[in-house]
Amino acid sequence: MDNFSFKPRLTFWQLWNMSFGFFGIQFGFALQNANVSRIFSTLGADPDDLALFWLAPPVTGLLVQPLIGYLSDNTWHAKWGRRRPFFFLGALFAALALFLMPNATALWMAVVVLWLMDASINVSMEPFRAFVGDKLNADQQTAGFAMQTFFIGCGAVIASMLPTIFAEGFGVSNVPVNGAIPDTVRYSFYIGGLAFFCAVLWTVVTTSELPPADLKKFKAERQSNMNIGTALAEILGGFGKMPKTMIQLAVVQFFTWIALFAMWIYTTSAIADNVFSATDAQSAGFQEAGNWVGTMFAVYNGASALAAFILPVFARSTSRKFVHMVCLVIGGLCLMSLFLIKQKVLLLLPMLGVGLAWASILTMPYSILAGALPAKRMGYYMGVFNFFIVIPQILSGLVLGYITRHYFDGHTVSTLALGGASMVLAGLLTLLVKEDASPVAGTSK
């Protein structure tokens, strides 16, 4: 018996409710990913420095995720449960940051708010991964992660499209006035703050958590674990005890997230330069490119929402690692193809392949990993696993600007192609992962 009581099989709507918070979380992430480089550029950032300013998300993830995972593993409240207190507090501060970001009047202000925003989103998001491991047996875990991926896709589609919807549907100004953030972006972030908080609150109030199997023993262990010295020893010592599968997946994650980080940082400037022939962030052409990138991101997130429920079907007939390999290779080749495309409508086609990869990235590694982790340390190890997401982002933040400036003559579309090649490599490395033969969603023991 693990650290939790018996886990009953959940209905479709129970899976829906426990995952709905991810709709809001990804609403915030999508606004961040599609618009923060645009905001930085509008406030005067040089394209070569964008990667440095984007160091905030991975650094906060590096610090926050294992700590929050450890704390949530050692939390239990009769009413709030284990993970839900972190859902709620993270959502509250993330919503505040989403309201503050488009009102930044200086570059340094936007960078500071990005730190607050990303730290808060991480506080809310990290326990959601462990939530699946807490509540679901092995035969439902892939379905649980797939449901999260569905809501991630839905939230991101709407959030990514909002500036275009405001501009074309409601006639809201999309042009910076006196260096301020365009109204289309500002209103989008306001809606994002509300969506984030309300969606997470829905999960908090509609979902219960399983109590520890032996509450008395859990409280005794918690008292010991929450000692600062013990906590630090546990957090740092766990790195040497990572399961082999986790180490193998870490290598795959490393190259995967170099590609994603490059895409999120440079797509706006790359498309503005390569397709719209605009390099001035204050120009109408650059801002139009920013809206079109939102549409591109909506396409890849929409594709991921649809693929989320298809991929487990293929995983049942092959394996999760094979599906992940194929998806990453397709996504990487599609990302590389942006280098060759000069017509904006054609840019939407490769985003379908990127969306397929994104669906797999959000589902398969976590499904493979959940079966290899000890249940009572699920939150901690999910946080540690995040290290192999944030470390490549930090590395990318330090070197991609240099590579873009000195090897690509400032053309960030070449940096996107480099990211695509990194994703293809990640796909090939997936073949080296030793997958536990646990049931995939839709099967039974």
N, C-alpha and C positions, 0 to 999 in steps of 0.2 A: 504494500500500500504506500502511495506517495504521501506528500504533505497535505493533500487535499482530501475532502470527503469524496464519496462515489460521484462520478460525473455522469449525469443522465444525458441521453441523446436529446439534442435540442431541435425544435421545430424550425421551419424556414423563417418564421417571423421573429423567433428568439434570436436567430443568427442576424437577422435584419437589424433588430434593435441594438444588439451589442456592437454592431459594426457601424451604425449610422453616424456616430461621432466623427468617423473618418471623412465623411462628406464635408464637415466644417474644417477639419484639420487640413485637408487638401485644398479647400477653398483658399485658406491662408497661404499655403505653400505655392499654389499656382499663381496667385497674385504676386508673390515674392519672386518666383522664378521668371515670370514673363515680364515683370515691370521694374524690378529694382535696378537692373543695369540701365534701363531707360531713365529712371529717376536720377541715378548718379550722373549720367551723361547730361541730362537737362540742367543739373546743378553745377556743371562744369568739369566733370571728371574726364581725364584723358583716357582713351580706349586702352592704352597700354597698361594703365593702372587698375583697370576694373577687377582683374583677378585678385589683386592685393586687397581691395575693399571687400571682396567676397570671402575673405578669410574668416569673417565673423561667424557664418553658419557652421563650418566644420570645427572651429575651435570651441564654440559653445557646445556642440554635440560631443566633442571629445571629453569635455569636463562634466557635462550635465547627464548624459545618457547612463553611464555606469552608476553614477551616484543615485539618480532617480530609480534605476532598476534595483539597486541594493536596498534603498529606503522602502520602496514599495513591496519588496519581498518580505520585509520585516515589519509591515504595517497590517493591523487588523482593527477595524472598528465595527461594532455591532450593526450600525446603521449605514455607514459609508463603505464598509468593506475594505478591500486591499488596494485596488488600483484606482477606484473612482475618485478619491480625494485629489489625486494628481491630475486626473482628467479635468476636474473642475477648476482647480487653481491655475493650471496652465492655460486653459481656455479664457479665463478672466483676464490674465495679463496679455495674452496674445491678441485678444480683441482690442485692448487699449493700444497696443503697439500698431495695430492695423489702422486705427483712427489717427495716430500720430504721424505715421510715415509720409502720407501725401501732403502734410502740412509743414514738412521740413523746409526751411528757407536757406539752408547752407549744407554743403556736402558733408561736413563733419556731423551735423545733426542727423542726417539720413543714415550715416554709418553707425552711429550710436543706437538709433532706433532699430536698425537691422539686428544688432546684437540682442536687444531686448526681445524683439519679435522671434528670432530663431530660438533663443533660450526658452521662451515661453511655449513655443510650439513643440519643442523637444520634451518639455515637462509633461505636456498633455499626450504626445504621441507615443513615447517609449513604452509606457505601461499597456497601451493597446495591443502591442505585439505579444507581450506576456499574457494578456487577457485571454487570448485564444488558447494558449497552452494550459492556462488555469482551468478553463471551463469546458474544453472539448477533449474527448478521447481521440486517439490517433486516427480513427477512421473518419472523423469530421474536421480535422485540423486543416487540411488543404481546402475544404469548402469554406472554413472560417476565414482563412487568408484570402481566398478568392472573393468572398463577400466584401472584405475590406477593400480589395483592389477595385471592385465594382464601384463602391462609393468614392474611392479616390478618383476614378475616372470621371464620374458624374460631377463631383465638385469641381474638378479641374477644368472640365469643358465649359461650365457656366462661368467660372471665374476668369478663365482666359479670354472669353468672348466679351466680357462686360464692357471694356473700353470701346470696342467696335459697336456694340449694341447701343451704348449711349450716344456715340457719334452719329451713326447712320440711322438709328431708329428714333432718337429723341432730339437730334440736332444739337447736342451738347458740344461745346468747344473742345477741340482736340489739339489746340495750339498753345504753347507756353506764352504767358503774358508777363513781361518784366522778369523773365527767368523762373517763374513759378511753375509748379507741376500742373499739367493740363487738367481741366475739370473732369474729363472722361476718366482719368486715372484716379483722381481724388474721390469721386463718387463710388467708383468700383471698390476702393479700399474700405469705404464706410459700410457698404453692403457686406463686404467680406468679414468685417468685424462682427456684425450681427449674425451672419450665417455660422461663423466659427463657434460663437458662444452658444447659440440656440441648438445646433446639431449635437455638440458635446453634452449639453444639458439633457437632451433627449435620452442619450445613452445612460447618463447618470441616474435618471429617475425611472427608467423603464427596465433596467437590468439589475439583477441581484448577483451576488458573488458567493462562491462556495466557501464555507468556513474551513479552517484547518481541521484535519481529521482528529487531532488531539490538541485542543485549544490550550490546555494547561501547559503541555510541553512546548507548544509554539510560543507562549508568553515567556516561558523561562528562557528559551533560546533567543528570543528577541531582546530580552534584557541584557543578555551577554553580547549579542551581536551589535547592539546599538552603542556599546562602549567605543569611544573614538579610536583607541588603539586597535581594538579587535576589528572594527569596521575597516580601517585603513589596511590592516594585514589581509583581511578577506578580499577587499577590492583589488589590491595589488597582487596578492598571491594566486588569485584565480586565473591569471594569465598563463601561469605555468601548468595549469590543470585543464586547459581547453581540450575538448574531445578532438580526435583526429579529423573527423568530418568537418568540424568548425574551422580548423586550420586550413584545410583544403578549400573550403568555400571562401575563406578570407582572401586567398590569392585571386579567386575569380572576382570577388567584390572589388578588390583593389583596382583592377583594370576596367571594370564596368563603370565605376564611379568617376574615374578620370574622364571618361567619355561624357557622362551625364553633366559633370561640372562644366566641361568645355561648352556643352550645348546651352546650358542655362546662362552662362556668362556672355557668350559671344554671338548667339544667334541674331539678336537685334542689330548689332553693329555690322555683322556679316551680311545679312539680308539687305540692310540699308545701303551698304557699299556695293554689293555684288549684283543686286537686282534693281534697286531704286536709285542708284548712283547718287546717294546722299551720305555725306560724312559729317555735316554740321548738325549737332543735336538740337539746335534751335529751329531748324528748318521744318517746313510742313512735310517734306518728303521723308525725313527721318522719323517724324512722329507717325506718318502713315505706315512706314515700315514697322514701327513698334506695334501698331494695331494688327498688322498682318501677321506678325510673329505670334500675337495672341491667338489668332485664328489657327495658325499652324499648331500651336500647343494644344488648342482645343481638339484638333483632329487627332493628335497622337493620344491624348487622354481619353477621347471618345472611343478610339480603337481599343485601348487597353480595357475599358469598361466592358466592351463586348467580348474581348478575348478572355477575360477573367474566368468565365464559366465554360469556355471551350477548352482551354489548356488542360484542366484536370481530366477531361475525357481522353485526350491524347496521352496524358501521363499514365493512365490506367493501362493502355495498350502497349506502351513502350516503357518509359521511366521518366521520373521528374528531371533527372540530370540531362537526359537526351533532349527533352522538350526545351529545357533552359538553354542548352547549347545551340539548338537550331534557331531559337528566338533571338539570342544575342548576335549570332552571325548575320541574320537578316537585318536586325536593327542597325548593326555597325555599317553594313554595306549601304543601307539607306541614308544614314547620316553622312557618309562619305560622298554620296551622290549630290548633296546640296552644293558642292563645289562646282558642279557642271551645269546647274540649272539657272537660267536667266529670266524665265517667265514666272511671275508670282503664282499663278494658278497651279502650275506644275509642281510647285514646292509642296503642295498638299499631299501628293502621292507618296513620297518617301516617308512622310510622317505616319502613314499607316503602319509601315514596318517598324518605325521607332516605337509606336504604340504597342505593337506586339511584344517587342523586347521589354518595354516598361511593365506590361502586365506580368510577364514572367519574373522580372526583377523583384516585383512586389509580392510575389506568391511563392515561387519554387524554392528559393534559398531558405526562406523561413519555414516552409513545410518540411524540407529536408532536415533543417537544423533542429526543429522542435522535437523530433524523435530521438535526437542524440544528446539532449540536455537533461540534467537532473531536475525534477519538477520543482523542488523547493528553492532552486536557484535560477529559475526560468527568467525572471526579470533581470537579474544581474547579468547573466550570460547574453541575453538579448541586447543589453546595454554595451557589453564588451564587443559584441559582434558589430556594433555601430562604429567601433574604432576603425574597422576596415572599410568603412564608408567615408569617414571624415579624414583619415590620414591621407588617402589619395587626393582628397579635395584640398587639403593644406599644401601638399606637394604641388598640386596644379596651380594653386594660388601664388606660389613662390616662383614657379618656372614658366608657366604658360605665357605670361606677359613678356618675359625675356625672349622666349622662342618666337612669339609673334612679331616682336620688334626687330630681332636680329636675323631671323631665318625666313620669315614670311613677309617682310617689308610692310608690316602693319596690317596686312590683309587677313582679317580674322576668319574668313571663310576657309582658309587653309588650316587654321586651328581646329575648326569643326571637323575637317577631313581627318586630321590627326586623331581626334577623339573617336571618330568612327573606327579607325584602325585598331585603337585600343579596345573597343568593344568586341570586335571580331576576335582578337587575341583572348579576351575573357571567355568567349564562347568556346574556343578550342580547349582552354584550360579546364572547362567544366568536365571534360571527359576523364579527368584525373580524380574527380571527387568520388569517394566511396559512399554510396547511398545506402542508408538503412532500409531494409525491405519492409517498411511499415505500410499499412494500408493507405491508399489514396482515396480522396473524397469520393463517396458514392459506392464504396465497397464495404464489406462487413467482415468481421473476424470469423 
